[in-house]
Amino acid sequence: MDVRFVRTLVAAIDAGSLAAAARLQGITPAAAAQRVGALEAQLRVPLLVRDGRRMAPTPECEVLLADLRQMVALEGGLAGRLAQDRLSGTLRLGAISTVLGDYGAKLVQHLGAAAPDVALSLVPGSSAQLYEQFEAGHLDAALVVAPPFPLPKTMQFDLLEQQEIGWVRPPAAAADLPLLLYSRTAWGGATCWEALAAQRDTLQVLCEMDAVEILAQMVADGLGQAVLPRWGGLSRHHPTLTFSPISGAVRQVGVLTWRRAHSSSLMQVLFAALTQGRGAYSVSDST
């Protein structure tokens, strides 16, 4: 039985005429009559009768009407459920620069294949800036350093990776090179500063900034040494630099999401894109 024909029959009963049902469904009155006629032929009973100026269900139709309405409702519910699960729209994703460099291409490639109707909007910034944008509702998720404070219960931070923190130096560098300092006001920089302070080295600070890629480049240019996290791009772009890890010091990087959306299909596609080839992500409840 064609559900479109059943929908036309129900519309004619509710609207009082085949002409009205045709207008509601964007078809001609003749097409509406043909649909009802096809149902009558299939069921071998009359379904509509004129009652004054309105079309009304026949007694035979009255017996079936509850089931016919349920068919229409079920078909509409299935369509709605598919629409809810369809991946479309825009994913507004914030990311710190190192994570964007390590995962950006993977994200674009995976989302393009798994969710072609989703437009990916990547927003760069510091962890603190992206947290503010996320909190204000301008981002759907953010790839940031682990927040240095308890999160509201409405948010969730999923650990993506732990990056070693250590000394980054030019090859065969002198031990007294000036210090290029990862900004102590940055979330990741504060962690690096704690690791550096524990070393109790007294070094001249040449500059301080929240830009680890530039700091690494300055080290490669021989301007100084730095305490930095070991993100993927460090060895990829500066293979000649030496990295000496500081025992126990790590920078945690992960995904900041809203708890209410954490299990959505789109967020699961995002996690799959970030962790493909690495197994399941780990969950850290920072509440």
C-alpha positions in Angstrom: 0.0 0.0 0.0 1.4 3.4 -1.1 1.6 5.6 2.0 1.3 8.7 -0.2 -2.1 7.5 -1.3 -3.1 6.9 2.4 -1.9 10.4 3.3 -4.1 11.9 0.5 -7.1 9.9 1.8 -6.6 11.1 5.4 -6.1 14.7 4.2 -9.4 14.5 2.2 -11.2 13.3 5.3 -9.6 16.0 7.6 -10.0 18.8 5.1 -13.5 17.8 3.9 -12.8 17.5 0.2 -10.4 16.0 -2.4 -9.7 19.5 -3.8 -8.6 20.7 -0.4 -6.4 17.6 0.1 -4.9 18.2 -3.4 -4.0 21.8 -2.4 -2.3 20.7 0.8 -0.2 18.1 -1.0 0.6 20.1 -4.1 -1.1 17.8 -6.5 -4.2 18.2 -8.8 -7.7 17.2 -7.7 -7.7 14.6 -10.4 -4.5 13.1 -9.0 -6.0 13.1 -5.5 -9.1 11.3 -6.8 -6.9 8.7 -8.6 -5.0 8.0 -5.4 -8.2 7.4 -3.4 -9.6 5.3 -6.3 -6.4 3.2 -6.3 -6.8 2.5 -2.6 -10.5 1.6 -3.0 -9.5 -0.9 -5.8 -6.8 -2.4 -3.6 -9.0 -2.7 -0.5 -12.1 -3.5 -2.6 -14.3 -1.2 -0.5 -15.5 2.4 -1.0 -13.6 4.8 1.3 -15.2 8.2 0.8 -18.8 9.3 0.6 -20.3 12.8 0.3 -22.0 14.0 3.4 -23.7 17.3 2.6 -20.9 19.6 1.3 -18.1 17.5 2.8 -16.4 14.2 2.0 -16.7 11.8 4.8 -15.3 8.3 5.5 -17.5 5.4 4.7 -18.3 2.8 7.4 -15.7 0.5 5.9 -13.2 3.3 6.0 -14.1 4.2 9.6 -13.0 0.6 10.6 -9.6 1.2 9.0 -9.1 4.9 9.8 -7.1 4.5 13.0 -4.7 2.1 11.3 -4.4 4.3 8.3 -3.6 7.3 10.5 -1.0 5.3 12.3 0.6 4.4 8.9 0.9 8.1 8.1 2.3 9.0 11.5 4.8 6.1 11.4 6.1 7.2 8.0 6.4 10.8 9.2 8.3 9.7 12.3 10.8 7.6 10.3 11.5 10.5 8.0 12.0 12.8 11.0 14.3 10.4 12.7 16.4 10.2 9.6 16.5 13.9 9.3 17.7 14.3 12.9 20.6 11.9 12.3 21.6 13.3 9.0 25.0 15.1 9.2 24.6 18.6 7.8 25.1 22.2 8.6 28.3 23.8 9.9 30.7 22.5 12.5 32.4 25.5 14.2 35.6 24.1 15.6 38.2 26.2 17.4 41.8 24.9 17.6 45.1 26.1 18.9 47.8 26.4 16.3 49.8 23.3 17.1 46.8 21.1 17.1 45.6 22.7 13.9 48.9 21.9 12.3 48.9 18.3 13.6 45.3 17.5 12.9 43.9 20.0 10.4 44.5 18.0 7.2 43.2 14.8 8.9 40.0 16.6 10.0 39.3 18.1 6.6 39.9 14.8 4.8 37.9 12.6 7.2 34.9 15.0 7.6 34.8 15.4 3.8 34.4 11.7 3.4 32.2 10.8 6.4 30.0 13.9 6.4 30.2 15.6 3.0 27.2 17.9 3.8 28.9 19.3 6.9 30.8 22.6 6.4 33.9 22.8 8.6 34.7 26.2 10.0 38.1 26.2 11.7 38.7 29.0 14.1 42.3 29.5 15.4 43.2 31.1 18.7 44.8 30.5 22.1 43.2 28.1 24.5 41.9 30.9 26.7 40.4 32.8 23.7 38.8 29.6 22.3 37.3 28.7 25.7 35.7 32.2 25.9 34.2 31.7 22.4 33.0 28.3 23.2 31.4 29.4 26.5 29.6 32.2 24.6 28.2 29.7 22.1 30.2 30.8 19.1 31.9 27.4 18.8 30.5 23.8 18.8 33.8 22.3 20.1 37.4 23.4 20.7 40.8 21.7 20.5 42.7 23.2 23.4 45.1 22.7 26.2 43.5 21.2 29.3 41.8 24.0 31.2 43.7 24.9 34.4 40.4 25.1 36.4 37.4 22.9 37.0 34.9 23.0 34.1 31.2 23.6 34.6 29.1 20.4 34.7 27.6 21.3 31.3 31.1 21.0 29.6 33.3 18.0 29.0 37.0 17.7 28.2 38.2 14.6 26.4 41.9 14.0 26.4 43.4 13.6 23.0 47.1 13.3 23.7 49.8 14.1 26.4 52.8 15.9 24.9 56.1 15.7 26.7 57.6 19.0 27.8 61.3 19.5 27.5 64.3 21.6 26.5 64.5 22.5 22.8 68.0 23.5 21.6 70.0 23.9 18.4 72.4 21.1 17.7 75.6 21.3 19.8 74.2 24.4 21.5 75.9 26.1 24.5 74.2 25.5 27.8 74.0 29.3 28.5 72.0 30.3 25.5 69.3 32.9 26.4 65.8 31.7 27.1 62.9 32.0 24.7 60.0 31.8 27.0 56.6 30.3 26.2 54.2 32.9 27.7 53.4 32.2 31.3 49.9 33.6 30.8 49.0 30.8 28.2 47.5 27.6 29.6 50.3 25.5 28.0 52.9 28.1 28.8 52.1 28.0 32.5 52.7 24.2 32.5 56.0 24.7 30.8 57.0 27.5 33.2 56.3 25.1 36.2 58.6 22.5 34.6 61.2 25.1 33.9 61.1 26.6 37.4 61.6 23.2 38.9 64.9 23.0 36.9 66.1 26.1 38.8 68.1 27.3 35.9 69.0 31.0 35.9 68.9 32.1 32.3 68.5 35.5 30.6 65.0 35.7 29.1 65.4 37.0 25.6 61.6 37.2 24.8 58.3 35.8 25.9 55.4 35.0 23.6 52.4 32.6 23.2 53.6 31.3 19.8 55.4 27.9 20.1 56.0 27.6 16.4 57.8 30.9 16.2 59.8 30.1 19.4 60.9 26.8 17.8 61.9 28.7 14.6 63.9 31.2 16.7 65.6 28.2 18.4 66.4 26.8 14.9 67.9 30.2 14.0 70.2 29.9 16.9 68.8 32.8 18.9 68.3 30.8 22.1 66.7 27.7 23.8 63.2 27.1 25.0 61.1 24.7 27.1 58.3 23.6 24.9 55.8 20.8 24.5 56.7 18.1 21.9 53.9 18.5 19.4 54.0 16.6 16.1 55.1 19.6 14.0 58.2 20.1 16.1 60.2 17.2 14.7 58.4 17.5 11.3 59.5 21.1 10.7 62.7 21.2 12.8 64.3 17.7 12.6 67.7 19.0 13.6 66.7 20.4 16.9 67.4 18.4 20.0 64.6 17.7 22.5 65.5 16.8 26.1 62.3 15.8 28.1 61.8 17.0 31.6 60.7 14.0 33.7 57.0 14.0 34.5 56.2 17.2 32.7 53.4 17.0 30.0 51.0 19.3 28.2 47.5 17.8 27.9 45.6 18.6 24.7 42.0 17.6 24.1 38.5 18.3 22.9 36.2 20.7 24.7 32.5 19.9 24.1 29.1 20.4 25.6 27.9 17.3 27.5 24.5 17.5 25.9 26.0 17.2 22.4 28.8 14.9 23.3 27.1 11.7 22.0 25.7 13.4 18.9 26.5 11.8 15.5 28.5 14.9 14.5 30.7 14.8 17.6 31.4 11.1 17.1 32.5 11.8 13.6 34.8 14.5 15.0 36.3 12.1 17.5 36.8 9.5 14.8 38.6 12.0 12.6 40.9 13.0 15.5 41.7 9.4 16.6 41.7 7.4 13.4 44.5 4.9 13.5 45.1 5.5 17.2 42.3 3.6 18.9 39.6 5.1 21.1 40.0 8.5 22.7 40.3 8.7 26.5 37.8 10.7 28.6 38.8 13.1 31.3 35.9 14.6 33.4 37.2 18.0 34.5 34.3 18.9 36.7 
